[in-house]
Amino acid sequence: MKNLINIDSSTANCSVALAVNGALIFEKEERNSARHAALLGQFVAEAIAFAKSNAIKIEAVAVCGGPGSYTGLRIGVSEAKGLCFGLDVPLIAVSSLAVMTNQVIDAGYEADFFVPMLDARRMEVYTAVYDRQLRPLQEASAMILSEDSFSDYLSKGKVLFFGDGSAKCQSIIHASNAAFIADIYPHAAAMIPLSTEAFDAGRFEDTAYFVPFYLKEFVATIPKNKVFQSGF
């Protein structure tokens, strides 16, 4: 049996899913949430209670390891690590961009190149490029978009851009073979095919030393109305 808890808090979505042999049997999710720190522990506790009541022994914990929100990733990975240590099970990490791409491919969308995009700051996105077999052609990176972005791929075939960062791309890229989908986001249930594949292949992380795939360093800012006005 492959009994996996999947955790995602890499974006504004917060979710937990329990899978048995690749099938979803329990899910808790809240979209567009700013309450990850409060919700995630509650969702995990409900998933654990469901597993116990159905005599399901958890065999691994999977987490969306990034890229995405710095705070969201930190919360999700911390929760997943604690659960792994408490249950004495291995940790699996999956890419949020691969999760998004797998959803699009499974949904039957046709393209030569698949480009997931998560919104970052200003005209910047977290992105990568995959082929139809979910093989990475361009590794995940933080990219500032311009009119020339992805021109090499657009010259070779149809490129499908998707995710909440794709609206930025749509505003500046007008190639006839570019297509866009906005409502695609990583979530725990969509992790299941990739986490199950990783479990079967024995691709586990070092629980103690694993860190999220942030891509960029965290930059703290102080709101203008909070700036201390010195009298000196």
Sequence and secondary structure as in RCSB ss.txt:
>XXXX:A:sequence
MKNLINIDSSTANCSVALAVNGALIFEKEERNSARHAALLGQFVAEAIAFAKSNAIKIEAVAVCGGPGSYTGLRI
GVSEAKGLCFGLDVPLIAVSSLAVMTNQVIDAGYEADFFVPMLDARRMEVYTAVYDRQLRPLQEASAMILSEDSF
SDYLSKGKVLFFGDGSAKCQSIIHASNAAFIADIYPHAAAMIPLSTEAFDAGRFEDTAYFVPFYLKEFVATIPKN
KVFQSGF
>XXXX:A:secstr
  EEEEEE SSS EEEEEEETTEEEEEEEESS S HHHHHHHHHHHHHHHHHHTT    EEEEE  SS HHHHHH
HHHHHHHHHHHHT  EEEE HHHHHHHHHHHTT   SEEEEEEE STTEEEEEEE TT  EEEEEEEEE  TTTT
HHHHTTS EEEESTTHHHHHTT   TTEEEE      HHHHHHHHHHHHHHT  B TTT     SS       GG
G      
